[in-house]
């Protein structure tokens, strides 16, 4: 079985695949100070909670955007798998993906993975909106090439800055409010944070589609923690796939291992 790992700045997702089937999915808080042994114990516990065992894992594929943790997960693969069959994904592991970025090495592994998954699952051209620590937009061209993208502050990241800088602004839950014009400070903040994010997403998607001359109805796939909520208010998001990154990791590993 393949253990796919998506290491983000805020959260880390683990997916256990049996072939193309995602059997189990876990999401934990990322910590750049975790050791290999701590992660091993954590993975062992997660697997046992679903009736699996570390020995069931034959391969590990990792998308990591936290540099300190990349060698840790490489070591983890060597410990967990008998032959150390571990793939750390970067621009070099996807030779069939043409990356138009001026510096391909600077493109985050998560963005490469999302592009591969979107092209395979939703077609070309397409756009991925990943609502995480940052809100990223990844653009897949008509021929499946990675055109480039946009990086904006994430919804929770922007909200945290607002809470920190506003002396009289208390923290509020980031949820879809019932109206845009709030009647309390809390409602006003919720509306500004949530609808501000929705309209920013729609505005940038519209601008991307115009600049790239993409046809109406081009797939726009949302992933990340707030994808479901934002998609309900968005005019452009056509699909939500919370497992998009894990599916991309599996797809890349499958292609890599057969070459």
Secondary structure per residue as TSV (DSSP state, phi and psi in degrees):
chain	resnum	aa	ss	phi	psi
A	1	X	-	360.0	151.4
A	2	X	E	-100.2	130.0
A	3	X	E	-100.3	110.0
A	4	X	E	-93.8	133.1
A	5	X	E	-127.5	125.9
A	6	X	E	-114.1	102.8
A	7	X	E	-96.0	106.6
A	8	X	-	-102.6	177.1
A	9	X	S	-68.6	-34.4
A	10	X	S	-103.9	-39.3
A	11	X	E	-134.8	153.6
A	12	X	E	-120.6	130.6
A	13	X	E	-110.5	139.0
A	14	X	E	-117.4	136.7
A	15	X	E	-132.3	128.9
A	16	X	E	-101.6	117.1
A	17	X	E	-107.5	137.0
A	18	X	E	-111.7	99.0
A	19	X	T	66.6	-124.9
A	20	X	T	-93.2	-0.6
A	21	X	E	-92.9	123.9
A	22	X	E	-82.0	107.3
A	23	X	E	-79.6	-45.5
A	24	X	E	-142.8	152.6
A	25	X	E	-142.4	127.5
A	26	X	E	-127.5	150.7
A	27	X	E	-134.1	125.8
A	28	X	E	-129.2	168.3
A	29	X	E	-76.9	132.8
A	30	X	-	-75.3	144.3
A	31	X	-	-140.4	116.2
A	32	X	T	-68.2	-8.2
A	33	X	T	-99.4	1.7
A	34	X	-	-64.3	141.5
A	35	X	-	-95.6	168.4
A	36	X	H	-60.2	-41.8
A	37	X	H	-65.7	-38.5
A	38	X	H	-64.2	-42.9
A	39	X	H	-67.7	-38.2
A	40	X	H	-60.8	-46.3
A	41	X	H	-62.2	-40.9
A	42	X	H	-62.5	-48.6
A	43	X	H	-62.2	-41.7
A	44	X	H	-58.1	-43.3
A	45	X	H	-67.4	-43.0
A	46	X	H	-62.1	-44.3
A	47	X	H	-64.2	-44.6
A	48	X	H	-63.8	-29.7
A	49	X	H	-65.3	-18.6
A	50	X	T	-114.1	18.1
A	51	X	T	77.1	17.4
A	52	X	-	-108.0	175.0
A	53	X	-	-140.2	156.6
A	54	X	G	-55.7	-37.1
A	55	X	G	-65.6	-14.4
A	56	X	G	-73.0	-20.2
A	57	X	-	-84.3	117.3
A	58	X	-	-101.8	-23.0
A	59	X	E	-143.3	150.2
A	60	X	E	-132.2	133.8
A	61	X	E	-128.0	133.2
A	62	X	E	-129.1	130.4
A	63	X	E	-109.3	117.0
A	64	X	E	-132.4	130.0
A	65	X	-	-111.2	9.5
A	66	X	-	-110.6	98.9
A	67	X	H	-51.8	-38.1
A	68	X	H	-62.9	-26.3
A	69	X	H	-93.0	-12.8
A	70	X	H	-58.4	-51.2
A	71	X	H	-66.7	-27.4
A	72	X	H	-64.6	-44.0
A	73	X	H	-72.6	-28.5
A	74	X	H	-64.8	-44.1
A	75	X	H	-64.3	-38.2
A	76	X	H	-59.4	-42.3
A	77	X	H	-62.3	-38.7
A	78	X	H	-65.7	-33.9
A	79	X	H	-78.1	-41.1
A	80	X	H	-79.1	-35.6
A	81	X	S	-105.4	142.4
A	82	X	T	-58.8	-40.1
A	83	X	T	-105.8	8.7
A	84	X	-	63.9	39.0
A	85	X	-	-81.8	87.7
A	86	X	E	-125.9	132.6
A	87	X	E	-114.8	120.3
A	88	X	E	-98.4	114.7
A	89	X	-	-80.6	132.9
A	90	X	S	-150.1	-170.0
A	91	X	G	-63.4	-21.2
A	92	X	G	-81.5	-18.4
A	93	X	G	-86.1	-2.8
A	94	X	-	-125.5	69.9
A	95	X	T	-62.9	-23.9
A	96	X	T	-81.4	-9.9
A	97	X	S	-91.7	114.1
A	98	X	-	-80.0	118.0
A	99	X	B	-103.1	115.8
A	100	X	-	-82.5	-7.4
A	101	X	S	-58.5	141.9
A	102	X	S	-63.1	-29.2
A	103	X	S	-128.8	87.8
A	104	X	G	-54.3	-31.9
A	105	X	G	-66.4	-20.6
A	106	X	G	-87.2	-5.8
A	107	X	S	-78.1	124.1
A	108	X	-	-59.5	144.7
A	109	X	H	-59.5	-35.5
A	110	X	H	-64.7	-33.8
A	111	X	H	-74.2	-37.4
A	112	X	H	-63.5	-45.1
A	113	X	H	-62.4	-44.9
A	114	X	H	-62.6	-38.9
A	115	X	H	-64.0	-43.9
A	116	X	H	-62.4	-45.9
A	117	X	H	-64.9	-43.4
A	118	X	H	-63.9	-44.0
A	119	X	H	-61.7	-40.3
A	120	X	H	-74.2	-40.8
A	121	X	H	-88.2	-30.3
A	122	X	H	-121.5	-11.0
A	123	X	-	100.6	-177.7
A	124	X	S	-131.1	134.2
A	125	X	S	-77.6	166.8
A	126	X	E	-160.0	166.2
A	127	X	E	-132.0	135.8
A	128	X	E	-109.8	130.3
A	129	X	E	-113.5	112.0
A	130	X	E	-105.8	111.3
A	131	X	E	-96.4	80.7
A	132	X	S	-120.4	-143.3
A	133	X	S	-55.1	-41.2
A	134	X	E	-112.8	155.0
A	135	X	E	-97.9	113.1
A	136	X	E	-112.4	148.1
A	137	X	E	-121.5	120.2
A	138	X	E	-115.2	131.3
A	139	X	E	-111.2	121.2
A	140	X	E	-106.3	124.3
A	141	X	-	-79.4	-178.7
A	142	X	T	-62.8	-27.0
A	143	X	T	-102.2	12.8
A	144	X	S	85.6	6.9
A	145	X	-	-78.4	153.0
A	146	X	E	-85.9	105.3
A	147	X	E	-73.5	-40.4
A	148	X	E	148.8	-158.5
A	149	X	E	-172.5	-167.7
A	150	X	E	-133.6	140.3
A	151	X	E	-123.5	122.4
A	152	X	E	-127.2	162.4
A	153	X	E	-59.8	140.1
A	154	X	-	-68.9	160.2
A	155	X	H	-60.3	-49.6
A	156	X	H	-70.4	-31.9
A	157	X	H	-64.0	-46.1
A	158	X	H	-65.6	-40.5
A	159	X	H	-63.4	-40.9
A	160	X	H	-62.2	-38.5
A	161	X	H	-64.6	-39.4
A	162	X	H	-63.9	-44.5
A	163	X	H	-63.4	-38.3
A	164	X	H	-72.2	-36.0
A	165	X	H	-89.5	-21.9
A	166	X	-	-93.4	104.2
A	167	X	T	-60.4	-31.0
A	168	X	T	-106.0	11.6
A	169	X	-	-105.5	109.6
A	170	X	-	-78.2	157.1
A	171	X	-	-65.3	140.6
A	172	X	-	-129.3	157.1
A	173	X	-	-74.1	134.5
A	174	X	-	-85.0	94.0
A	175	X	-	-135.7	159.2
A	176	X	-	-65.6	116.8
A	177	X	-	-78.2	163.9
A	178	X	S	-80.0	-16.5
A	179	X	-	-147.1	160.8
A	180	X	S	-81.3	-45.0
A	181	X	S	-85.9	105.2
A	182	X	-	-74.7	152.6
A	183	X	S	-107.7	-0.2
A	184	X	S	-136.1	166.2
A	185	X	H	-60.5	-40.4
A	186	X	H	-63.8	-45.7
A	187	X	H	-62.4	-40.0
A	188	X	H	-63.6	-40.1
A	189	X	H	-68.0	-43.7
A	190	X	H	-59.7	-43.1
A	191	X	H	-64.5	-44.6
A	192	X	H	-64.4	-43.5
A	193	X	H	-67.7	-50.4
A	194	X	H	-73.0	-55.6
A	195	X	H	-69.9	-29.6
A	196	X	H	-60.2	-40.3
A	197	X	H	-68.6	-43.9
A	198	X	H	-60.2	-48.2
A	199	X	H	-70.9	-28.0
A	200	X	H	-67.5	-42.4
A	201	X	H	-62.0	-50.5
A	202	X	H	-63.7	-39.6
A	203	X	H	-64.7	-42.5
A	204	X	H	-71.1	-38.8
A	205	X	H	-61.9	-43.4
A	206	X	H	-61.1	-41.9
A	207	X	H	-67.1	-40.1
A	208	X	H	-62.2	-46.4
A	209	X	H	-63.8	-37.8
A	210	X	H	-68.0	-46.1
A	211	X	H	-63.7	-40.6
A	212	X	H	-86.3	-5.5
A	213	X	T	57.9	42.6
A	214	X	-	-78.4	146.3
A	215	X	-	-73.5	158.0
A	216	X	T	-59.8	142.8
A	217	X	T	87.9	3.5
A	218	X	-	-55.6	131.9
A	219	X	E	-59.5	130.5
A	220	X	E	-123.2	109.7
A	221	X	E	-105.1	126.1
A	222	X	E	-102.6	139.9
A	223	X	E	-142.1	171.6
A	224	X	S	101.3	167.5
A	225	X	T	-55.3	-38.3
A	226	X	T	-103.3	15.2
A	227	X	H	-60.7	-43.3
A	228	X	H	-63.7	-44.5
A	229	X	H	-66.1	-46.8
A	230	X	H	-65.2	-38.1
A	231	X	H	-62.5	-30.9
A	232	X	H	-65.9	-26.9
A	233	X	H	-104.0	-8.7
A	234	X	-	-81.9	145.8
A	235	X	S	-89.3	-15.4
A	236	X	S	-112.4	-27.1
A	237	X	-	-65.9	124.5
A	238	X	-	-103.4	-17.5
A	239	X	E	-154.7	150.9
A	240	X	E	-120.6	128.1
A	241	X	-	-138.8	99.1
A	242	X	T	-72.4	-15.4
A	243	X	T	-103.8	16.1
A	244	X	H	-57.0	-46.2
A	245	X	H	-65.4	-43.2
A	246	X	H	-63.1	-40.1
A	247	X	H	-64.2	-37.1
A	248	X	H	-67.1	-39.9
A	249	X	H	-60.7	-45.6
A	250	X	H	-60.9	-43.6
A	251	X	H	-63.5	-43.5
A	252	X	H	-65.7	-42.6
A	253	X	H	-64.6	-40.0
A	254	X	H	-59.8	-45.5
A	255	X	H	-67.5	-38.1
A	256	X	H	-67.5	-41.3
A	257	X	H	-73.5	-18.9
A	258	X	H	-91.7	-9.7
A	259	X	-	-86.3	360.0
